[in-house]
Amino acid sequence: MIRKAVGYSRYSTDLQNERSIEDQEALIRKYASINDLALDRLYSDAAQSGASILGRDSLLQLLADAKTGAFDVVIVEELDRLSRDMEDLAGIHKRLSFAGVEIMAVHEGVASTVTVGLRGLVGQLFREDNARKIRRGLSGRVSQGLSAGGRAFGYRPTK
């Protein structure tokens, strides 16, 4: 029996390439084909941080659809596409498991409690570390008398 699958993809900010979703979906399609999964639907959230599930309408719809038994498997490129927050990733895994839905990551295989715990921790640490580095970089720009807010359109810089 071929299992019914859906895919989920996400990229974090509008500064990233919009093709990221298409590239993730191509990997998901290939993974489904190789693993004899009937890919039924692709969910995606563009320019949405993995820091929280709030505001991620497609992910929330995926979770709602899982409750109805609409599919058996969720395919993602990596678990951090679902969330970069330990609590949220564990909660997503728990809700999907309770609904009888398995998470498969293209580069990691079937998600287990151990992989969800480890990837949740690593994802959250990466996100927090990245935020500190961005703040440090912006502080450095301000201390040099430069703008930390990007280009100010309609203005000319003066020394």
LINBELJO-V19705 format. One record per pair of residues at least 24 apart in sequence whose C-alpha atoms are under 10 Angstrom apart, sorted by the first residue. I is the first residue (numbers start at 1). J is the second residue. Records with the same first field share a line. If there is no record, write none. Layout:
# LINBELJO-V19705
I->J / J
This chain:
# LINBELJO-V19705
1->36 / 37
2->35 / 36 / 37 / 38 / 72
3->32 / 35 / 36 / 37 / 38 / 39 / 71 / 72 / 73
4->32 / 36 / 37 / 38 / 39 / 40 / 41 / 69 / 70 / 71 / 72 / 73 / 74 / 101
5->32 / 36 / 37 / 38 / 39 / 40 / 41 / 42 / 70 / 71 / 72 / 73 / 74 / 75 / 101 / 102 / 103 / 104
6->32 / 37 / 38 / 39 / 40 / 41 / 42 / 43 / 62 / 66 / 70 / 71 / 72 / 73 / 74 / 75 / 76 / 103
7->32 / 39 / 40 / 41 / 42 / 43 / 44 / 62 / 73 / 74 / 75 / 76 / 77 / 103 / 104 / 105
8->41 / 42 / 43 / 44 / 45 / 58 / 59 / 62 / 74 / 75 / 76 / 77 / 78 / 81 / 82
9->42 / 43 / 44 / 45 / 46 / 58 / 59 / 75 / 76 / 77 / 78 / 80 / 81 / 82
10->43 / 44 / 45 / 46 / 47 / 48 / 49 / 50 / 56 / 58 / 59 / 76 / 77 / 80 / 81 / 82 / 83
11->44 / 45 / 46 / 47 / 48 / 49 / 50 / 81
12->45 / 46 / 47 / 48 / 49 / 50 / 51 / 81
13->46 / 47 / 48 / 49 / 50
14->46 / 47 / 48
15->47
16->46 / 47
17->46 / 47
18->46 / 47
19->46
20->46
21->45 / 46 / 47
23->77
24->76 / 77 / 78 / 81 / 106
25->75 / 76 / 77
26->77
27->75 / 76 / 77 / 106 / 107
28->74 / 75 / 76 / 77 / 104 / 105 / 106
29->75
30->106
31->75 / 76 / 77 / 104 / 105 / 106 / 107
32->73 / 74 / 75 / 104 / 106
37->72 / 73 / 75
38->71 / 72 / 73
39->71 / 73 / 74 / 75
40->70 / 71
41->71 / 74
42->74 / 75
43->74
44->81
45->81 / 82
49->81 / 82 / 83 / 84 / 127
50->80 / 81 / 82 / 83 / 84 / 85 / 88 / 89 / 123 / 124 / 127
51->80 / 82 / 83 / 84 / 85 / 86 / 88 / 89 / 123 / 124 / 127 / 128
52->82 / 83 / 84 / 85 / 86 / 87 / 88 / 89
53->82 / 83 / 84 / 85 / 88 / 89 / 92
54->88
59->83 / 92
60->92
62->96
63->92 / 95 / 96 / 99 / 101
64->95 / 96
65->99
66->95 / 96 / 97 / 98 / 99 / 100 / 101
67->95 / 96 / 98 / 99 / 100 / 101
68->99
69->99 / 100 / 101
70->99 / 101
71->99 / 100 / 101 / 102
72->96 / 97 / 99 / 100 / 101 / 102 / 103
73->97 / 100 / 101 / 102 / 103 / 104 / 110
74->101 / 102 / 103 / 104 / 105 / 110
75->102 / 103 / 104 / 105 / 106 / 109 / 110
76->103 / 104 / 105 / 106 / 107 / 108 / 109
77->104 / 105 / 106 / 107 / 108 / 109
78->103 / 104 / 105 / 106 / 107 / 108 / 109 / 111 / 119
79->103 / 104 / 105 / 106 / 107 / 108 / 109 / 111 / 115 / 116 / 119 / 120 / 123
80->105 / 116 / 119 / 120 / 122 / 123 / 124
81->105 / 123
82->120
83->119 / 120 / 123 / 124
84->119 / 120 / 121 / 122 / 123 / 124 / 125 / 126 / 127 / 128
85->119 / 120 / 121 / 122 / 123 / 124 / 125 / 126 / 127 / 128
86->116 / 117 / 118 / 119 / 120 / 121 / 122 / 123 / 124 / 125
87->117 / 120 / 121 / 124
88->120
89->116 / 117 / 119 / 120 / 121 / 123 / 124
90->116 / 117 / 119 / 120
91->116
92->116
93->117
